[in-house]
């Protein structure tokens, strides 16, 4: 079937849709535009289905020659260029992502040779465009009113440029090629550090224009796919840097030795034992202690508390339990739960702290010493339990619980309360959802983002995060993660699959 042999009904539908997409100047309400567009949605879906079918059966075509820094689709592009670009995108969305497990990442890094490193580079080089293409396609299925949002448009353009760069990057054949490829990946990682704030601002501005479940589904897919791409990219970069470090030691070279960067192959028989960003024996209790220390320092500074007076975090249970994970992912989840717990405890018992300080000023020296050693805040208890296949962490606080008017929406990005908090992203230009970047943001500034992002991290590796509120007492939050690293990435390629996940 030729793409241009469209019947008169489809052609009329296309013209009608085009009239909807032209925003009339006399319309004062965006809601009216959105309503008209939704009425045309079935026609648009049918038209896209017919177009996709025609493209799949059409003979291959030669890509047009584009300028090196040409704008993303929709910015000054001709209709013919857009047509070819969509055909290119469809070629990649027809492919399924090649999913990996943590165990595969660990085993691959053992006995790492230059041939295996080159193979890793080419896997990442071919896999990133596929995963990006599916998310670009998600943008194209958004309601038109959301697609015109400047913040979401910025993310779309970033994704398209990255997709175009990676699919055109030449095959990696040598160590020198791999270093250039890693430089390109690092550049893209830095550029995409603005994605989370841009998504947050875009969603906050579309909250009252698009169905809440559609935005939540879109955000969950965007974030979990983002984690998957960064995992592959950061793992390969870490392997490459560790390999080069070991190779320098093996050759007895200094860091600044000229000519090393142009080295194409390692000496015959050279291999190293590296596993990148993954830890095969991550101790859960150790990470909890590190996060607790960091969170306590944050709140003591934010609330001007005396050093050492923040709520104590007591770790109990299977404190020697280990599991396979990416520490940065697990740390983020634990850090967010401890931060929420400590914030509620401090706010609830702040009056108690003020009263204790007043009494202490009037008391005797012995009384002052006694009260200074007494904890003002009730402790936060973290219980770790492990089985053969899973590890479970419970974070229990006495912060008073979550109100019934808020609890149903803690995982949503579109509740009015959350949308207002997402506006705070205007004050943040970059965010990568890591523990080590929280020092630049005041803990008193809430984004309504931490809990949903924590659950996305857990789900990516087949785990979960759940919250149970005890009204008037506190909250029990649970983290469940696989221990053995044998669960494949939980990412969906097809949009239909994404619609089944909350």
N, C-alpha and C positions, 0 to 999 in steps of 0.2 A: 504493500500500500504506500503510495507517495504521500509525503507529509503535506503537500500542497493540495491534494485532492480531498478537501474538506467540504462536506455537504452544506447546503444553504442554511440549515438550522444551526449548525455549529458556527458558521460564519456570522450569522445574526447574533448568536450568543456572545461571540467574541466582541462584536461591536457594542453590544449592550454592556458587557463587562467593562469595556474601555471607557464608556460614558460614566460608569460608577467610579472608576479609578481617577478620572479627572475631577478633582475636588472643586465643586462650584464655589465661587467667591461669595455668593449670597448666603451660604449656609453658615450659621453661627455656632452650631453645635457639632462637636466631633462624634457625639453619640449617634446622631442622625446619619452621618456618613457610615459609621460602623454598622448600623442596622441595615442600611441599604446593601452594604457589601455582603453581610451574612445572608441576605435573601438570594444573592447571586452565587453563594458558595457551592451549591450542588452543580450548577452549570459549569463553574470554574473547575471543579473536581473532575467532571466528565470530560471537559476539554483537555485537561492535563493528561488524563488516562489515555485518550485517543492519541495525543501527541507523543506520549512515551512509547505507545505501541508502535506508532509509525517510525519513530527513531530507532527502535530496537530492530526493526526489519529492514531498515534502509541500508544501502551500501556504505562502507566507510568513506569519510571525506578527509581532505587535507585541511589541517588547521590553518587559519589565517595567520599571517605574520603580524605580531603585535609589538609595540614599542616596549623596551625593557622596563620602563616605569609607567606603563599604561594604567589608567584608573580601573577600579573594580567594576564589575557589571552594574550598569545603571547610571554611571557617571560619564555622560558624554559619549556613550558607545552607540554605534549604529545598530539597527535591527538585525543586520546580517551577522555582526560580531556577537550579539547576544545569542543568536540562534546557534552558532558554532560553540559558544561557551557552554550552553546548556547541554549540547550533545557531548561535550567533553565531560561535564559533570555526571551525566547519566552513565557514562562508561565506567566511572568509579563507584557510583552508588549501586551499580549492579553487582559489585563484589562484596563479599562478607569479610569483616575484619578477621585477621588471624590471631585469635586470642591466645594468651599465655598464662601460665601459673607462676607463682613465686618460686616453686621448686624448679621449674624449667630455667628461670633466670639465674638461680643459684648454681645449678649444675652446669649451665653454659659457661659461667665464669671460671670454673675449675679447669686447669690445664689450658689457659687462654693463650692462643697463638695469634700471629698476625693474620693468618687465614680466617680464623674464627672471628676476629675483630672486624675484618672486612665484610664477612658474611653478616655480622650484626648490623653494620652500617647500612648495608643494602636492604636488610629487613625493615629497618626503621625508615629508610628512604622511600620504600614502596608502600609501607603500612600507613604512614602519617597522611598521605593524600586521600586514602580510602576513608579513614576515620573523619577527616575534615570534610570530605564531600558529603557524608551523611548529615553532618550538622549544618552545612550550608543549605542542604535540601530542606531541613527543618525550618530554617529562616524563610524559605520560599513558600512554605505552607502556612506561615503565620497570617492572620487577618491583615488586610492591607493597611489598616490604621496603625497597627503595631509595627509593620515593616517600614513605615515612614518616620518612626521615632529616630532622632539623630544618634542617640546612644546605641541603640540596637543596630543601626546602620553602620556605626563605627566598628562594632564587633564583626558584623558581616563582611565588611571590607578587609579587616585584618585576617579573617579566616580565608577569604578568597585569595589574597596575596600569598599567604603561606601555602595554600593548596597549589597555587600556580608555581611557586618557587620549588617546592619539594618534588612535584611531578616532573619538572624540567631538569632537576639536578642530575648530572651525568652519573653513570654507574661508577661506584667506588671500587677501585682496583688495587690501590696501594695504601700504605700508611700515610703517605703525603696527602692522597685524596681524602682519606678519612679525617685528617686534621682540618682540612678545608670544610668538609661536611659538618664537623662538630662546631666550627666557628659559625656556620650558617644556622645551625640548630640553636646555639646560644643566643644569637641575634634575635631569632624568632621568640624564644622564651622570654627575653627581656621585653620585646615589643608587646607580647601578650600578657604581661603582668598588669595591664590596664583593663583586661577583659572583665574581671569580677566587678570592679566599680562601675564600668559601663553597663554591664548587665543589670546590676542593682538599680542604677538610676533609670534605665530604660523600663524595667519592670514596674518601678514605683510610679512612673508616669502613665503606664498603660493599665494600671490595676483596675480602674473603673470603666475601661473601654473593652476589655477582653474577658471572656469567661475565666474565673479563678482557676478551675481545674486545668484549663488549657495552658495558662501561664506556668502553673506549678509543674505540669508535665514537661513543658519546654525547658524550664530551668533545671529540673533534675537531670534531663538528658544532656543538656549543655555542660553541666558541672561534672557529671560522671565521665563523660567523654573527654573533657578537659583533663581530668585526673589521669585517664588512661594514656593520653598522648604525652603528657609530661612524664609519666612513669617510664615509658619507652625511651623518650628523649634523654631524661636525666640518667637512666640506667646506662645507656650507651656512652654518654659523655663521661660518667664516672669510670666505666671500664676502660675507656680510651685514655683518660688521664692517669689512672693507676697503672695501666700497661706501659705508658711512656715513662712514668717514674721508675718502675722496675727495670725497664730497658736501660735507662740512664745509669742506674746502679750497676747493672750487669756489664755495661760498657765502660764504667768508670768515668762518666762524663759529668760536668757541672751543669747546673740549670741553664746557664747562659751560653753554653757551647754552640757556636755557629755551625750550621749544617745539619744539626739534629732534626730540625723541623722539616727538612727536605728528605729525610731518610725514607726510602720507599719500602724496605723490608727489614724485618728483624733477622739477626743471625740464625742460621739453621739450627733447629732443635730448641730454640728459646721458648719458654712457656712460663706463665705465672699463675698464681692462685688468687683470683679476685672475684668478688660477687657484687660489686657496685654499691647501690644504695640499699640493698636488701641485707637484713640480719637473719642468720639461720637460727640463732639462739638468743633472741631478744628477751631480756628479763623484764617482765611487766612491772614488778614492784619498783625496780630502779627508775623506770620512766615515770611512774606515778610520783616518786619522791622528787625527781627533778622538776616535774611540772608543778608540784605543790610548792616547792621553794620559789619558783619563778612567780607563780600567781600571788603568793603571800607578799613578796616584795612589791609587786604592782599595786596591791590594795593598801599596803602600808604607806606607800608614797601618795596614792590618790586621795586617801582619807586622812593623811597626816597622823597615822597611828604610830605609837612608839615602836621601835624595832622589836620584833619577836612577839608582838601582841596580836597578830592576825590569827584567825581561826586555825587551830592545829589540825593537821591531816594525819589521821591514824591509819596505817596500812596493816591489814591483817589477812588471815587465810593462807593460801598457798603462795607465800612470798618468794619462794624459790622457783616458781613456775616460769618456764621459757616457751617461746613459740616463734615461728617464722613470720616475719613481717617487714614492712618498710617503716622504720622508727618514726620518720617524719609524719606519716599518716596516723599512726597510733597516738603519737604525742599530741597531735592537733585535737583528736577526739577527747583524750583525757584532759587536756588543758582547758577546752571549752566547758566541759562538765564541771571541773573544779572551779573555774572562773564564775560560772553561774551560781554554783553552790555558795562560794565565798561571798559573792555580792549580796545574795539574799540574807545570809547570816549576819553580815556586817550591818546591813540596813535595818534588819529587824532588831538587833541588839545594840544599835548605836547609842540609844538613850541610856542603856545600862552602863556603857563605857563612860559617858559623861557624868553619870551619877557616881560611879566608882572613883573618877578623878576628883570630884568635889569632896567626897568623904576622905579621900587619901590626903588632900591638902590640910584637912582639919585634924587628922589623927596623929597619934604618937609615932615616933620613929619605928618602933617595933611593928605597929599596925601597918605603917607604910610598906615596910619590908615584906610583911606577910601578904598584903594585898597585891603588891607588885609581882609576886610569884604565882598568884592565883589567875587562872585563865578567865578572861571576861566573856569570851565567846564559847558556845558549845562546840565540840570538835566535829569535824567532817570525817566520816569513816569510809574507808575504801576497802572493800572485801574482794579478794582475788580467789577464784576457784577454777580449777583446770581438770579436764578429763583427757582421754586419749586423743580425741579429735577436736575439742573446742576449749577456749578459754573465755571465762565470763568475769567481768569486773563490775561491781556495784558501787556507786557513789551515793552515800546517804548524808543528807544535811538536815538541820533543824531551822530552816529559814522561813517556815510558815506555809510552805506549799505554793502551788500555782492556782490563781483564781479560776473558777469555773467558766468565766467569760473569756479567758485567754487560752486555757488548756487545749480546746479543740483545734486551735490554729497555730500551735507552736511549730509545726512542720511546714506551714504555708508561707509562701512569699507574697501573697496578695491580700491578706487580711488588712483592713484599713490601718490598724496599729502597726503592722509590719511595713506597710507601704510608706508610712511616715518615717519609720526608722531607716528604711533604705535610702531616703533622701540624704542621710548623713554621708553617703558615699561621695557627695559633691565635695566633701572636705578631704577625700582620699584619692590620690591619683593612681596609685598602684597597690595591688594586694594579691598575694599568691597563696593565701590560706595556709600560712605556716606559723609555728609558735614564735620563731625568732624575729618576726616582723611586728609583733604586738607592742613592742616598746615604743614605737613611733605613733601609736594611737592610744588615746586616753581610754582606760577601762570604763569610764563613766559615759563614753559615747557608745550607744548601742546601735547595731545595724540590723538586728533581727535576723542575722545570717548564720550565726555560729552553730546552733542546733541542727538546722537543715543540712548545713555543710558537713557536720560530723556524721550524720546518718548517711550522706552520700559517700563519704570515705569508707565507712563500714560496709555498705552494700557493694561497693566496688569489688571487694574481695570475699563476697558471699556472707558477710556478717550483718549485724543489726545494732541499732541504738534505740532504746525505748525509755520512756519516762512515766513514772507513776507518782501522782501527787497525793499526799496525805494532808487533807485540809486542816489548817491550823497547826500543823506540826512541821512538815518539810517535804522533801522530794527524794525518791529513790530512782536513780538513773542507772540503766544497765547497758553494758557493752558486751556483745557476743561476737567472737571472731574465730575462724578456723585456726587450728594450731599448726597443721602439717604443711601448709602452703600448697596443697594439691587441688585447690579450687580455682577454676579459670575465671578470668575477668568477667564481671557481670555488666557487660555493655550490650546495648541493643543497636543493631544496624538499621533495621527497618522502622519506619515511623509507626506502623501498625503495632509492632511489638512494644514500642514506647508507650502507647496509649493504655496498655494494661497495667502499668506501674504507677502508683500514686505519686 
